[in-house]
């Protein structure tokens, strides 16, 4: 763990001291080396306890796959962003890479710390580099509005979490994640328990985000640069699910009684956001709303408080992280050539970029959970867990799955098929960099099918 953190920290002097002509290639090579080391983090074991323990940090079967995903994403976001910032002055390019490094460092520490107070600090620290990336390197003038939404929603929901953590420290005498399974709030009044439960849950639900608390997400995704969209979709949304799963042992007795409003919003959100996707014209907005739909399933799986629910939530978080990041990269390749996100204006791209259509096809199939991809494993586990919780949920989850298939095929057909619009006369061909980027997204997703025990052992 310390090796990964130290190596990530040493990216700062590398970014600022390396010669400009070597800046992108050296940073990419260095970050890919960190990613390869991070891949060794998940243990192929039935061992689900803590390991690599030191006084402040530790890793277990829940945090290891998410740390691995975070490390894997930095070189991919560098690859994807190279053309986006190539016309910026040299210092701004170095600053952009530094922002990505700070973001990775904060996210890794959020997943690795063992103390809830430190987790809260790192949870909030991810706001600053994300906000800088959105407001400075966003594409449109609405980026300032999107940054304000992002900051307001996350900060407003996080303050009750801080109060809840301090209250837990006062009552239980410790806020260590290792001690949480042995804590209890039985001697606290029921009203105080409920308020504490709400304070903890709402912050994580906004971060995921749950339907009804999701208004910041489409704005942030649409206005963010490609690296911001990738990190938001692949990792930052997972912080909410991770935090909820971490504190669930101490929340457990009350969750079974108090979870009904959130469960209703999560399941209803799967239907509603899927339906919104079916009438979107903006490509990045469609992918953003599909993230809300998938994370609604994750929230519902966690709230069932069952082994299958937890395992399905973790599997779907990892699979969705790779899939949605790949879709944002594909949307960016279209945007860099046509300077439009409106699907009606950029139809028939199969005619001019036939190789990229293959990647579109694979990513769309992963998004609709084609067997045997991990997306399907996660969804089936969550649906089975929800069915055992209440058999009525099969109607909503079945309809949600059907709608997901509908909007995934709609997205593929609208962008790739049909006649090429007459205003598209000459388009730059795809580059090896873009094909490498897509391969590094989708090949791990396919390879995880061969060894799923790497990332679904935590609930055991």
N, C-alpha and C positions, 0 to 999 in steps of 0.2 A: 504493500500500500504506500509506504513512504517513498519507494522508488518511483512510483507513478507520479506522486505529488511533486517530488523534487524535480523530476524530468519536465513536468508541465511548467513548474516555476521557472526553470532555466530557459524556457522558450522566450521569456521577456528579453534577456540580453541578446539572444539569437536574433529576434525580430528587429531590434534597434541597432545592432552592431554589424550585422552581415552586410556585405556589399549589395547595392540595390539590384544589380543584374541577376544576383543569385537569391534574392529575397524569397520569392514564391516557391522555388524548387527546394531550397534548403528547409524552409518552414514546413512544406508538405512532407518531405522525407522524414524530418524529425518527428512531426506529429503522427505519421504513419508508424514509426518505430514505437511510439508510446501506445498506439492502438494495438499493435501486435502483442506488446507486453500485457496490455489490459485484457486481451482475449484469454489469457491464461488464468484470469481471476476466478471464473466459476469453476468449482470443483465437481468432477464427475463422481459424486458420492451420494450415498443415502445419508451421509453426515450433514445434518442441517443446523449444527450449532455455530457458534462464533469462532472465527479464526483470524490470524494476523492481528491479534489484539495488542493494543498499546494503551496508555492511560487515557487517550482522547478519541481514538478511532478503532474500529473493528469492521470486519466484513462477515456477512453470512449469506445464506442461499437466496435471500431477498435482495440485498443491496449489490451483490456481485454481478448479476446480469445487467443491472441498470448502470453500474459503473463501467462495465464493458461496453455497453451501448453508447455512453457518453464519450468515452475515449475514441470509439470507432467513428463518431460523428465529426470530430474536429477536422481530420484531413479531408473528409467529404465536403464539409462546408467551405474549406479553403479552395478545393478544386472547383466548387460550384461558383464561388464569388470572384474568381480571377478576372473574368471579363466585366463584371459589374462595376469594379472599382479601378479598372485599368487606366481610365482617363483622369483619376484623382492625382494630386501632387504626391510626391514620394512620402512625405511625412504623414499624410492622411491614410495612405495605404498601410504604413507601419502601425498607425493608430488603430485602424480597422482590425488588423491581425491581433493587436494587443487586447482589444475588446473581446475578441473570440476566445483568447487564452484566459482572460479573467473570468469569463462566463464558464468555461470548462472547469477551471479551478474551483469556483464556488459550487458548481453542481456536484462535482466529485466529493467535495467535503460535506455537502448536504447529505449525500447518500452514505458517507462513511462514518460520520460522527456518532458517538454513542450517547450523547447527552441531549435532551430535548431543548435546552436553552441554546446550545450551540447549533442545533438543527434549525431553530427559529432564525438565528442570526444569518446562517447560510441561505436559508429559505428566502429571506428578504434581500440578501446581498445579490441574488441573481437578478433582482429588479433593475439595478443600476446599469450593468452592461447591456441588458436587453433593451432598456429604455433609450440608451445612447444609440444602439444599432438602429432602432426603429426611427427615432427622430432625426438622426443625422444622415443615414444612408437609405432611408425609405424612398420609394419611387415618386410618389405624388405629394402634393401640398397638404393633403389630409393627414399626413403622418403625425403632425403635432397633436391633432385631435385624437388619433389612435393611441398615441403615447399617453395622453391625459386619461383616456378611458382605462388603459392597462394599469396605470399607476393608481388611479382612484379605486377601482374595484379590488385590486390585490391588497392595497394598504388598509382599506376600510374593513375588509374581511379578516385581515391578519391580526389586528389589535386584540380582538377577543381571544384569539389563540394564545397570545403572549400572556394575557391575564389568566387563562386556563392553565398554562404551564407553570406560572408562578404559584397559583393556587395548589396545584398538585405537589410542587416542591414543599409548600407549607404543610400540607396534610400528610404526605407520605414520607417527607424527609429526603427524597431523591427524585431526580428526573431522568435517571439512566434508562435507556432502552432495555438494557439487560435485566433491570429490576422490575420492569413494567408487568411481566406475567405474574409477579408475586405481590403486586399492589392491590389494594381494594379501597373503595370509598363507601363501605357499608355504614360507617358511623356518621356519614354526612347526610343532611336532610335531603329529601327527594327533590325539592325545588332547586337546591344548590347543585345537586347531581345533574339535573336536566339542563341547567344553565351552563354548567361546565361542559357537558356533552355537546350542546349546541355551539359553544365557543370553539371547541376543537374541530367539529365536523364542518361547519360553514366555511372556515378558511380553506380547508382542503377541497371542498366541493367547488368553490370559486376557482381554485387553481386548476381543477381537472379539465374543463368546467362542467358543472351540472346544468341541464337545461333550465332556463330562468335566471341563471347567474352567468350566462355565456356571452353577454352583449359585447364584452371587450374583445373576445377572441376573433370573430371575423374581421373586425377593424384592424386589429394588430397584425393578423396574418396577411391581409390584403396589402397593407401599407409597408410591411417590413421588407428589408432586402432579403435575398434568397437565403443567406446564412441565418438570418433571424427567423424566417419561417421554418427552416429545417430544425433549428434548435428548439423553437417553441413547440412544434408538432411532435418531435421525436423524444424530447427529454423533459422540458419544463412542465408539460401537462402531466407527466408521470410523477412529478414531485407530489402532486395532490394524492394520487393513488398510493404512492409509497408511504406518505405520512399517515394516511387513513389506516393502512394495513399495519403500520408500526404501533399505533396507539390503540388498535382494536382490542387487544387483550384486556386493557383496563376499561375500555368503553363497553365491552361485551354484554354485561348484564342488562344495561339500559338500552343497548342498540336494538334488541329484539322487540322492545315496546315502542321506542321513539322513532324508529326508522321509517314508519309508513309514509309520512309526507315526502321524504327524500326518495323513497323507493318509487312512489307514484310519479314524481317529477323525472326520475331517471328513465323509467320505462316509457312514459309519455313523450319524453324528449327524444327517444329513439325513433318514434313514429313521426314526431313533428319536424325534427331537423332533417330526417330522410325525405319528408315531403317537401321541405324548403329546397333541398338539393335538386329535386326534380324540376324546379322552375327557376333555377339560377342561370344567369347569362354570363356572370363573371367566373372564370375558371378557378382562380385562387379562392374565391369566396365559396365555391362548391366544395373544394377540398377541405376548407376550414370547417364548414358545417358538417361534413362527413366525419371529421374528428370529434365534434361534439356528440354525434350519434354513437360512435364507437366507445367514447369515454363514458357515455350514459350506461352502456352495458357493463363496463368495468366497475362503475359505482354500484350498480345493482348487484353484481357478483360479490363485491366486498361486503355490502350491507346484509347479505344472507348469513354471514359469519359461519360459513361451512368450509371444509377443506377443499371441496371442489370449486366453490366460489372464489376462494383465495387463489388457487392454482390457475383457474381460468382467467382471472383478472391479471395475474402476472404474465401469463403466456400472451394474452391479447395486448397488453401494454408493450411488450417487446416487439411483437409482430406488427402492431400498428405503428410503432415508432419508425421502423424501417420502411413500411409501405407508404405512409403519408409523407415522409421525407423524400422518397423516390418520386412521388406524384408532384410535389412542389418543385423538384428539380426539373421534371419534364415540362411543367407549366412554364418554368423559367427559360428553358431552351426555346419554347415557342415565343415567349415575350421578347427575348433578346433579338429575334429575327423580325417580328411583326410589330413590336411595340404596342400590342393590344392584348388585353386579357378577355375580350368579348368573344365567346365561342362562335357566334354567328359570322364574325368577320374573318375568322382564321380557320375555316373548314377545309377538309380535303388535304390535310398535311401529308397523308400517305403518298400522295402523288410526287411530292418534292423531297420528303425525308422518309423514305421507305424503311430504313434500318431503325430509325427512332420509333416507328410504329410497332415494332416487335417489343420494345421496352414498354411502350404504352399498354400493349395488350397484356403483358405479364403483370404489370403493376395494377391494371384494372381488375384482372382476375384475382390477384392477391387481396385487393380492397373488398371484393365481394365474397371473400373467404372460400376460394376453390379448394377442394381436397387435393392433396393431403397437407396443404400449407398450414403453418402454426396458427394463422388467423382462424381457420376452421376449428382447430383443437380448442383454442380459447373460447370461441363462441359456443361450441357444443357443451363445454364444461359449465359455462355460466348459465346457459339455457337449462341444462339438467339440474343445476343447483336451484335456479328459480322455480322450476317445475315442482321440485320437492318442497319448496317454501310455500307455493300456492299454484295449483294447477291452472288457474285463470291466466297466469302470466304467459302460457304457451301461445295464447291468441296474439298478445302484443308482440312477443319476441318473434313469432312466426311472420307476422305482418312486417315487422322491422327488417327481418332478413330478406323478405321479398322486395321491399322498397330499396334496400341496399343494392340488390342485384339490378334493379331498375335504373338507379341513378349512376351506377358504375358503368353500365352499358351505354347509357345516355351520354356520359362524359366521353367515353371512347369513340362512339359513333359521331358525335358532334365535332370532335376535334380532328378525327382522322379520315372519316369517310365523306362522301359527297363530292360535288364539283369544287374545284379550286376557285376561290373568288377572283374576279378579273383584276382587282387592284394589286394582287400579289404577283409581281412580274419576275423578280429575281430574289432568291433567298440563299444566304450563305449555307454551304453544306455542313453536315454535322462533323464534329471534330473527335479525334481519339479520346481527348480529355472527357468529353461528355459520355461516350460509351463506357469508358473506365468508371466514371462516376456511377452510372446506372448498374454496372456489373457489381460494384462494391456494395450497392444497396440491396440488390435482389438475390445475388448468389448466397450471401449469408442466410437470408430468409429461407431459401430452398434447402440449404445444408442443415439448418436447424431441425428439419423434419427427421433427419437421420439420427439425431441425438437429442431428443427433447428433454431428457432428464437433467441436462445442464442448467435449465432455467425453470423447472417446475417442482423442485423438491422442498420449497420452504415450508409449506403447510404441513408436511409430514412431521 
